[in-house]
Amino acid sequence: MEEKKKKGEEAPNFPAFPYKPYAIQIDFMNALYHSLNKGGLSMLESPTGTGKTLSIICSALQWVVDRRQQQKTEDRIESDRNGAKDGQVDSDDEPDWMRNAVINKYKQGEEMKTKKKEKFGVGFRRVDKRRNHENCRDLFLRSVEEEPCTKKEGNNLQMSNDAVELSDEDFLVEDYESEEEGNLGGGKSKRKVAGVSLSSSSEEGEEDGSGDDEYEEDEKLQVYFCSRTHSQLSQFIKELKKTVFANEMKVVCLGSRRNFCINEDVLKLGNSTCINERCLELQRNKNKEVSKIKNVGAGGRIRRNKASCGCPMLRKHKLQKEFRSMMSQQGALDIEDLVHLGKSMRTCPYYGSRSMVPVADLVVLPYQSLLSKASRESLGLNLKNNIIIIDEAHNLADSLISMYDSRITLSQLEDVHSHVEKYFERFCNVLGPGNRRYIQTLMVLTRAFRQVFLKDDRSYGDSCRATEKASGASGTSTSSMAINDFLFSLNVDNINLVKLLQYLKESNIMHKVSGYGDKVASFQKNLALNGSEDGSTLSSFQALANLLLSLTNKDGDGRIIISRTSATCSREEGRYIKYVMLTGDKIFSEIVDQAHSVILAGGTLQPIEETRERLFPWLPPDQLQFFSCSHIVPPESILPVAVSRGPSGHTFDFSYSSRRSSIMVEQSGI
């Protein structure tokens, strides 16, 4: 046994496997274990029905357990070695009571740390404490505002639970430093980044701020398991529950708002985009109520307003803490289990599960949440030196490429341009120079993009390889071009899109403009903003931001598709600008570079060369680890026979139109 350990765990044990494993299952687990030891990128192929999911669980999580045990052993040896050196130097000078005092102080610190974790249920490390501290206020909205008021205002102190009506000044974007005045991302600004990051700090902890730094947890080794659909993730949790790891490790399952949301009013929207926007909108809509009035003398008083989230499922922060505690006690839970738990406790399971990510040993999530950089940042996923396992990886390249496509319609462009113009006209005199410049740049871009639909394909010259689709029914034409050709043709190639995107992210301008537009529209009793058929103004802004992000890719990474309607066609649905990603190797390389090991698993990953060219052409073939095992049933036990007729002599016809007919059902013996 000692010799095997010295050789690098060539034959590890997998005691968590609930049954007696087949030989090919042992081979698969050994191959996965060896790949994790070596690190880098691996492809493991195992046919359907061979227990691939259970083998992945037992091998990967056993490796994590062994690695942690090995790390503890090395730390203990290092500590003993340092203690021996210190003892040789100070053994004569240092009395026993002093050494014992140091040991006791260390034990007391560990006990206090344990008590702190128990007090807060399931705490979590602050990967970026400053960012989480700021963003948690956006989610739980537990802020206290002090406003001086006089006796004349006493009658107005009772405020309803509805959202507070905002004045124009509330939509004014904060001053933004230009690149000449300071670093955009230097952390000097007090702006909040538009996005939601969870913090599990309790309300009491936020107020007293006692010992947060003292109880930060060290970064731990995590395993991220991804699959394509929510049903496959539920199947993974089901297999996990068959092993001891379901109770020994902290497991969290992530999903979309649509799958997790328990707010019936939000779920009625149906569309995923609408649900996401409504969820974020409810978090921004604070319900204020007077919690305390304090006399300050001279006839003046201070009114303390307690703000809570507009969503009833997020108003009670203590329920979120209890939700995390229940998750920890019940072990591995799939999406359905989490939703049921959230409904029983009347608290949001979506944000409750997200807050468990930093302390989880195993994170189970869909493709999109891991492959999208924006989603990773929003969820707080830390891939550095961790393990990523992607199941059903045969369609990974297609999923990755389609995720980074972007599209904006003419009606969305007009919606954004109209709102930005109204906003700029209203606040132009009070905006700082940085905000004024970037908002004007935004208007220049939207105006240029709108001009695309007014131009004829010939105006692009030879740079545009247009393909006319002369369809009398639709009356549309499409053209495609490279990114640089598109920017040069619109004379916007001199605009720094990276800094503009940074401004959109940091300034929260999209929410300010759309919020101001909604207020103006409500005053005009015209809630259908500009008759837009593509959703709300916020979704139009997001479509524009996605297109701008796409335009920052390399010229050869994708193509711009422009669809125009003819002058005789009054419909606008066919007018859009779309970016189509052609290669995903750059995106995938960011994930591989951060992680300790990336495992691509599937029933069939052939052809290997095509997958390599589409996802990691930069990786030398000799550095790719590949393993493929045969099926449990040996080939000599299989006899393929082609049957074309049923028992009555009728020819089988399993086409869509006849496969459900009574004759086919009877002949097939179903």
N, C-alpha and C positions, 0 to 999 in steps of 0.2 A: 504493500500500500504506500509506504513511504517513497519507494522508487517511482511509482506512478505519479505521485504528487510532484516529485522533482522533475519529472519529464513533462509536466504541464497538464496534468489531469487528462491523460490520454483515454482513460476509461472511467468516466465519472459515473456515479450512481444517481438514479432517479427514483427515490423512494416515494415521491408524491404520485407516481402513476398509479391510478386506482385499480388497474387490472394487470394481469401478466402480459407484458408487451410482446408483440411479434418481433421477429428479427429485424424487419425493415423499419419498424418504429424505433427500435434501439439504434439502428444505423442513422436514422433521421435525427434523433435527439443528440447523438454523438456529433454528427456533422454540424448541427446548430450550435452546440456547446463549444466546439472547436472554433467555429466562425466568430463567436463572441470573444473568445480568448484572443484571437488574432486581430479582431477589429476590422474596420473597412467595410466594403460592400460585398454581399453574398447573395446568391440566388439558390433557393432550395425548392425543389420540385417533388411533389408527392401526389399521386393520383387521388381523385375523390373517393372517399370511403376507406382510406387507410389510416384514419385517426390523426390527420395532420394537425388539427387545432389543438387537440389534447397533447400531442407531442411537443408543439410549440410552447404551450403553457408550462409543461413539466421541465423542459430543457432550459428555457430562458429564465424562468423564475428560480430554478435551482442554481443556475449560474450566478444570479444576483445574490442569493443566500450564501453561496460559497465565496463569492468575491467580498462580501461584507465581513464574513468570518475571517477570511484571509487578511483583510485590512485591519481588523481588530487585533489579530495575532501579531501583525507587524508593528502596530502602534504599541502594543504591550511590550514587545521585545525592545523596541526603541526606547520606551520609557524606562524599562529596567536597566538598559545599557546606560542611559543618561543618569539614572539614579545611582548606578554603581560608580560612575565617574565622579559624581558629586559627593558620594560617600567617601571615596578615596581621598578627596581633597579636604572635605569638611568634617570627616568623622571625628577628628580629635577636638575640633573647635566648637562644633554645634551640639548642644545638649539634646537628649531624647525628647524633652518636653516641647522643644521648639519644632522638631520634625513632626511630632504628633499634632501640634497646633496647625501646621500647614495642611496635613492630611485631613484633619477635622474640618478645616475651612473649606477644602475642596468638596468634601462630602455634603456639607451644609449647602453649598452652592448648587450641587446636583439635586438635592432634595427640594430646594426652593424652585428650581427650574421645573421639576416634576409637578409640584403643587400648582405652579403657574399654568401649566398645560391643562391640568385637571380642572382648574377654575374656569377656564375659557372653553371647556369641552375639547374641541380639536383645534388647536392653534395652527398657524402656518408661518413659515419663514417669510421674511420680507425680502424678496429678491431685489427689489428696488424700493426701499422704504419710502423714499420721498415721493416717488411716483404713485405708489399705492395709497399713501396718506392723502394726497391731493385727490386722486380719483375716487376714493371711497366716499368722499363727500358728495360726488355726483350721484352715486348709487343710493346711499341710504339717506342723503339729504337731511342729516341730523345737524343742522347749523342753527346757531342762535344769533339773531340780529338785534341790535340795539338801536332804537330810534327815539330821539327826544320828541316829546309831545307836550302840549299845554292842556289846561283844563278844558279849553274850548273843543279839543279833539276827543274828549272823554267819551262822547256818544258814538264815536266811530271805532272804538277799540274792539268791539265784538265783530269778528270777521267770520265769514262762512267757511265751510270746508271745501268750497269750490276753488278752482285755480284763480290766483290773484290776477286781476287785470293789470297789464304792464303798460307803462308809459313808453314814449318813443325812446327815451334815454336808456331804457333797459335793453334796447336792441343795438345800441352803439357799441361797436367793436372796440376793444381796448387798444391802446397805443402799441404799435408794432415796431420793433427796432429794425432798421435797415441793415444790410450786410456791412455797410461802412461803419455803423455805430457799434456793432458787436456781433458775436457769433449767434446765428439763428437758433441753434440747438444748445447753446451754452448753459441753459438752465437759469438764466438771470431773469427771464420773464415770469410774471405771476399768472400767465394765462393757463387755463386748463386745456389739456389736449382733448379733442372731441373723440371720445371713446370711453368705454366702461371697463374699469379694472377693479376687481373686487379686493376688499380688505376685510379680514375677519376680525379686526380689532373691534372690541365691543364699545358701546357708547361710553361706558365708564372708563375703559382704557384710553379712549381718545381724549377724555377730559382730564384725567389725572396724569396721563402720560408716564405712568410709573414703570420704570425699568424696562422699556421696550428693547433697548439695545442689549440689555443684559440677557434677554431670553430669546434672542434670535437663534434659529436653528441652522446648522451647517447644511450646505447643499447636499442632497442625497442622490444616489443613483436611481434613475427612473427608467421604466420601460413604457414606451408608447406603442400601443397596438392599434393599427388602423385597418379598416375594411371599407367596402364600398357602400353598403346599405345598413340601415338601422337594424334590420332583421338579422343580418350577419353578426352585428355586434351583440345582439341579444343571444344568439347562438353561442358566441364566444363566452359570455358570462355564464350561460348554462353549463358549458363544459368546465369552466373554471370552478364552479360550485362542487364539482365531483372531486376536487383535490383539496388538500389541507391549506393551500395558498389562499383560498377564499376567505379564511378567517385569520390567517397569519399576516397577511399583507393588506395595506390600505389600497382599496381599489375605487376608482371613480369613473363613471361612464358619462361622456359628454354627447351632446346632440344639438339640434337646432332649436330655436325658440318655438317653432311650429310644433315640434314633438314634445316639448316640455311645458309649454304655457298652460296654465290652469285658470286663467282669467277668461271667463266665457265671453265677455264683451269683446275682447281682443281676438279670440279664436273665431268669432263670427266673420271676421274679415276674410278668412280663407286663404288669401294669397300670402306667400311667405314674406315677400317684400313689405307688404302692408303691415303684417304682424310685427316685423322687425322695427319698422318706423314708429308704429303705435307704441311699442314697448319703450323705445328710447324717448318718445315724446312724453309718456306718462312719468318717466323719471325726471324729465326737465320741468314738468309742471308741478311746482311745489304747492302744497296746501298749507296755508299758514293759519295758525290760531294763537291767540294771546295766551301765553303760559304764565306770565308774571308781570306785574306792574310795580315799579319801585319809585317812591317819591325821592326827589333829589333836592328839594328845597326851592325857595323862590318861585313857587307855583309851577315848577316843572316836574315832569315825570319821565321815566325811561320805560319804554314798552319792550318787553322781550318776546320775540316771535319765534315759535318752534316750527320748523319746516319739516314736513314729511313727504314721502314719495306719493305721486298721484295714483300709483298702482296699489290697490289694497293688499296685494300679496307681498309687498315689500315695505309696508309701513312699520311693522314691528320687527326691530332688529334682533330682539331676543329670540324670536321664533327661528330666525335664520341660524343662530348659534345652536339652538336645540335640534334643528334639522341636521346640521353637520355632526352633532353628537350622535344622533340616531343612525346616520349613515355609517359612522365608525363602529357602532355597536352591532349593526345588522350584517356587516360584512359586504360581500360583493352584491351590488344591486344593478339591474339593467334599467333601461329607460322607463319601462312600464312600472317597475317597482318604485323608482324615484318619483314618478308622477303620482302614483297612489299614495306615497308617503307625503308628498307636498299637499295633496288634496286633503288628507286627514289632518294635517297640521295647519292648513290655510296659510301656507307660505310658499314662495316661488322655488320650485325645484331646479329651474334653469340656473339661477345665480347661486343657489345653494350648492349645486354640484361644481360649478366653476370655482367657488372659493376653496374647494378641497384639492385643487390641482397641485399646489405647491408641496403639500405633505403626502401626496399619494405615491405609492410605490409603483402602481400600475395604472396608467391612464388609457382608457378605451375610447376611441373617437373615430369619426368618419374621415375619409380621405381629405375632404375640403378643409377641415379644421386644421390639419397639419400641413398640407401642401401650400396653402395660402399664407403668405407672410403677414398680411394684415390680420388674419384670424389668429395666427400664432401670437402676435403681439397683444391682441385684445384679450386672449385667453390666458396670457402669461405663461405660455409653454416655453420651457428652457431646454433646448435640444443639446446644449453643449455637453459633450462627454457622456451622453445618455444613449439608450438603445431604442432603435426604431424598427418595428416589425410591421411590414405592409403585406396583408393577406390579399388574395385574389389580385395579384400584381400583374396579371396578364393584360389588363386594360389600364394600367397605371399611366402610360404615356398619353393615351387619348384623354383621360380624365384631367391630367395635369395641363395639357394644352388648352382644353376647352374652358378650364377655370379662368384663364387669363385673357380670354376673348372679352372685348368690350364693344358696346353699341349705344349710340345716341341718335334719337330721331329729330326731325326738324321741329316738331312741336315742342319737344323737350328743350332744344336750343332756344327757341323763341320764348319759352317760359322762363328759362334762366336769365336770358338777356333782358327781358322786360323787368324782372324783379331786381336785378342788379342795377339797372338804370334808375328805377324808382328809389332804391336804397341810396344810391350815390347822389341823386338829386336832393334827397331829404337831408343827408348827413355830410355833404361835401365840405361845408364850412367848418365843421367841428372834427373832421377826421385828421389824424396825423399824417405826415408826409409818406410814411411807409405804407399805411393802409390805403391812402389815396392812390399811390402808384400801382400797387398790386390790384386794386379793384379796377382801375383803368385798364391794366393789362388784361384782366379777365374779360372786360367788355370788348377789347380789341380781338381777342381770340374767338369769342362767341359770334362777333360780327363777321369775322373771317370764315368761320365754319358755316355760317348761314349763307354766305356768298357761294359756297360750293354748289348749292342746289340751283343757283341762278346762272351758273356757267354752262357752256356747252362743252362736251368732251374734247372738241378740237382746240379749246383754249389751253389745254394742258400740253399740247404739242406732242413731241416724241417721248416725253418722260412718262406719259400715262399710257399703259398698255390696256386700252379700253376694249371691253368685250360687250358688244351690243346684243341684247336679248330682245329682239323685235317681237314682242307679244302684243297682239292687238287687243287682247282682253285686259291686260294689266297696263299697257302703255308705259312700261318702265324700261330703263336702261341702267346697266351696272358697269362700273369700271374699277380697276384695281391698280395700285401703285405702291411703291416702296415708301417708307416713312419719310426719308429725306426729300424725295420728290414731292410728296404731299405738303410738307412744310415750306419748301421753296416756292411751290406754286401759289401758296397763300401769302407769301412774304412775311411769315412769322418765324422764320428760322433763327432770328436773332433773340428770341424770347427764351429766357432760362426757365424751362419747365420744371426742373428739379426744385428751384427756389420757390416757384409758384405753388407747387404741391406742398412744400414745407409750410408755406403761408396758410394754405387752405386747412392744413392739419392743425397748426398751432393757434391760429387766430379764431377758430370756430365761426368763420365768416358765413359758411353755408347755413348754419342754424340761425344765425342772426338775420340774414337776408330772407330766408324762407319764413321765419317767425314774423318779421315785419310785414312781409307780403300777406301772410294769413290774417294779420290784424287789419290791414287795409281792406282786404277782401271782405272780412266780416263786417266792417263798418259800412261797406257798400252793399251788404246783403247779397253778395255774389260768391258763394263758397266754391263754385266750380271755377277755379282759377284759370282764366284765359281759355276755358273750354278744353283744357289739356286732357287727352285721352290716354296718357301714358303714366298716370298716377300723380302723386303729389309733387310739389316743387322740390322737396328734399330729395326724392328719388331722381328727379331731373338733374339736380346738382351732383348727386352721386354718380350718375351716368357720365357726366362731364368729367368728374375727377378720375373715373376709371379710364376714360379715353386719354386724358392727359398723361396718366401713368403709363399707358400702353405706348404712347409716343416717345417715352424715354428709353425704350428698348433699342437694341442694336438694329441697324437698318435691315439686316438680313434675317432677323428673328421672326418677322411676320409681314403681313401685307395689309394695306388699307383698302377696304371695299366701300365704294360709294354707290348708293342706289338712288336714282332720281325718278320722279314721275314726270310724264310728259305734260305739256301745257293744257292738253284737253282732259286731263284726269284731275278731278277735284279731290281725290283721296290723298291723304298725307302719310298713311301707314307705310308706304313703300319708300319714303324719303328718309334715309339714315346714313350715318357714317359708322362703319364697323371695322374693328381691328381683329384680325385673325392671326393667332399665334401659330407659327409653323414648327417651332422646335422648343423643347422644354429642358434642354440640358443645362442651361444657365440656372434655371430655378431649382432643378434637382441637385445641382452641385452645391448650392448654398446649404441644403439640408445635409448632404453627405459630409461636407467639410466641418460642420459643427458636431455631428453625432460621433460617438465612439464606434458604433456599428450600425449599419443599415441592412436589414434582412428583407429580401423580396421573396415571398412565398406564394405558391399557387399550385393548382392541380396540373397545369401545363404552362410553361413559360417559353415554349418554342415559338418562333425561331429566336434563339438567343442573340444572334448577331443583329437582328432588327431592333430588339429591345436595347441592346448596347448602343447602337447608332443613334437612337432617338433620345435616350436618357443620359448616357454617360460615355460619349465618344472620346472624351479626354482620358478615360481610364485605360491603362495598358491591359491587354487581354490576360497577361500572366498574373495580374493583381486581382482579377475577378474570381471569387471562390464560387464554384458551382457544384451542386449535388443533386442527383436525381435517383429516386428509388423506384423499383417496380411495384406492381400491385400486389396486394395480399394474396389474391387468387393466382396460382401459378398458371402460365400459358397452357400447359398440357391439360388443365382442367376446364378449358374453355372451348366450346364447339360453336362457332358462329354459323347460323343457318338462316337463309333468306326465305321468308314466307310471304308469298304474294296473294294467296287466296285463303279465305276462311273455311271453316268446316263444311259449309253448304256450297262451296265453289264460287262464292261471290268474290270479285277482285277487290282488294283493299284500296280504298281511296281516302286518304287522310288529309285532303285539302281542306281549307278553312270552311268551304261551303257545305261539305258533306261529312266532316269528321264527327259531328254530333248527331248524325242521323241515327234512327233506331236500328237500321240494318248494320251499320258499322259498329255500333255499340254491341249488338248481339254477336256479330261475327268475331269481334276481338275478345269476347268473353269478359268484358268489363262489368 
